[in-house]
């Protein structure tokens, strides 16, 4: 007499589940690292976009640079103006993108304290009628825990600088590439 077996035994199912858990334990940290690298690349790309938009703003409106990121942004309808130039998207205009907060300072204004991992990015207090001759932008990770995330800095020179332990300044090393 031959015994027919259907399905899997409990031991076989436990072995399969254990193998899946081991594979997941190996893959998840790499997934998180690749996500962090993508956010950092997005941040550097956003800073390049802002620098390019500032040059366009300066040559278009002949007022110097913009007084805030919101001035580079603007409504998608209607004509572009100096206070709503429509040069960057509204997400970047609100100073938060890809888990990074962008703080914008016009005419060498500096923050009272450098805040790492700030939940609310700072905007310059320059008036919309003032002639802006310089700007600085710092980008800090908003969701940083355990020191994860790089800090970025750029100014009217267009050089993007990076620091991986503290908010970046103009004394840090330029970003390669």
C-alpha positions in Angstrom: 0.0 0.0 0.0 1.3 3.3 -1.0 0.8 6.4 1.2 -0.1 9.6 -0.6 1.2 12.8 0.8 -0.2 16.2 -0.1 1.2 19.6 0.9 4.2 20.4 2.9 5.2 19.4 6.4 5.6 21.9 9.2 9.3 21.5 9.2 9.5 22.3 5.5 7.5 25.4 5.9 9.6 26.6 8.8 12.8 26.1 6.8 11.4 28.1 3.9 10.3 31.0 6.2 13.8 31.0 7.9 15.5 31.2 4.5 13.2 34.2 3.5 14.0 36.0 6.7 17.7 35.5 6.2 17.5 36.9 2.7 15.4 39.9 4.0 18.0 40.6 6.8 20.7 40.8 4.2 18.7 42.9 1.6 17.0 45.5 3.8 20.2 47.4 5.0 21.4 47.6 1.4 18.0 48.9 0.4 18.1 51.6 3.1 21.6 52.6 2.0 20.6 53.0 -1.6 17.6 55.1 -0.5 19.8 57.4 1.5 22.2 57.7 -1.5 19.3 58.6 -3.8 18.2 61.3 -1.3 21.7 62.7 -1.2 22.0 62.7 -5.0 18.6 64.5 -5.2 19.8 67.1 -2.7 22.9 67.8 -4.6 20.9 68.0 -7.8 18.4 70.4 -6.2 21.3 72.7 -5.1 22.5 72.7 -8.7 19.0 73.6 -9.9 18.8 76.5 -7.4 22.3 77.8 -8.5 21.3 77.7 -12.2 17.9 79.3 -11.4 19.7 82.1 -9.5 21.9 82.9 -12.5 18.8 82.9 -14.7 16.9 85.1 -12.2 19.9 87.5 -12.0 20.2 87.9 -15.8 16.4 88.1 -16.4 15.4 90.6 -13.7 18.7 92.5 -13.3 18.0 92.9 -9.6 20.7 90.6 -8.4 19.8 87.3 -6.9 16.4 86.3 -5.5 15.5 87.2 -2.0 14.1 83.8 -1.1 13.4 80.3 -2.6 9.7 81.3 -2.9 10.7 84.1 -5.3 12.3 81.5 -7.5 9.0 79.5 -7.3 5.7 80.9 -8.3 2.3 80.0 -9.6 2.2 77.8 -12.7 -0.2 80.2 -14.4 0.2 83.8 -15.3 3.4 85.7 -16.2 6.6 85.2 -14.3 7.6 88.2 -12.1 10.6 89.0 -9.9 8.6 87.8 -6.8 7.3 84.7 -8.6 9.9 83.7 -11.2 8.6 80.2 -11.9 12.2 78.9 -12.2 11.9 76.0 -9.7 9.1 73.6 -8.7 6.9 74.3 -5.8 8.3 71.4 -3.7 11.8 72.9 -3.8 10.3 76.4 -3.4 8.9 75.3 -0.1 12.4 74.4 1.0 11.9 70.7 1.7 12.7 67.9 -0.8 13.9 64.3 -0.5 14.2 64.4 3.3 16.4 67.5 3.1 15.5 71.0 4.3 17.0 73.9 2.4 17.7 77.1 4.4 18.2 80.2 2.2 20.0 83.4 3.3 20.4 86.5 1.2 23.0 89.2 1.4 25.3 87.2 3.7 22.6 86.9 6.4 23.5 84.1 8.7 21.4 82.0 11.0 21.6 82.7 14.7 22.5 79.1 15.3 23.3 76.3 12.9 20.7 73.6 13.5 21.3 70.2 12.3 18.3 68.1 11.3 16.0 71.1 11.5 12.3 70.3 11.0 11.6 73.8 9.6 14.1 75.3 7.1 14.9 79.0 7.5 14.3 81.6 4.9 16.1 84.9 4.6 14.6 88.0 6.0 15.7 90.1 3.0 13.0 92.4 1.7 11.7 91.7 -1.8 12.7 95.2 -2.8 16.4 95.0 -1.7 19.2 94.3 -4.2 20.6 90.8 -3.3 24.2 90.6 -4.1 24.9 87.2 -2.5 23.2 84.2 -1.1 24.0 81.0 0.8 22.0 77.8 1.0 22.4 75.1 3.5 20.8 71.7 3.1 20.4 69.5 6.2 18.7 66.1 6.5 15.3 66.5 8.2 14.9 62.8 9.2 18.5 62.2 10.3 18.9 59.7 13.0 22.2 58.2 14.3 24.2 60.7 12.2 22.8 59.5 8.9 22.9 62.0 6.0 25.3 64.5 4.6 25.0 68.2 5.0 25.4 70.5 2.0 26.3 74.2 1.4 26.4 76.4 -1.7 26.5 80.1 -2.4 26.6 82.4 -5.4 29.9 80.8 -6.5 28.0 77.7 -7.5 30.3 75.4 -5.7 28.5 72.7 -3.6 30.3 71.7 -0.4 29.6 68.7 1.8 30.2 67.7 5.4 29.1 64.4 6.8 29.2 65.2 10.5 27.9 68.8 10.9 26.2 71.5 8.9 28.4 72.4 6.0 30.0 75.8 5.5 32.1 77.5 2.9 35.2 76.0 4.5 34.2 72.4 3.7 35.5 70.4 0.8 33.7 70.8 -2.5 31.5 67.9 -3.7 33.3 65.9 -6.4 31.8 65.7 -9.8 
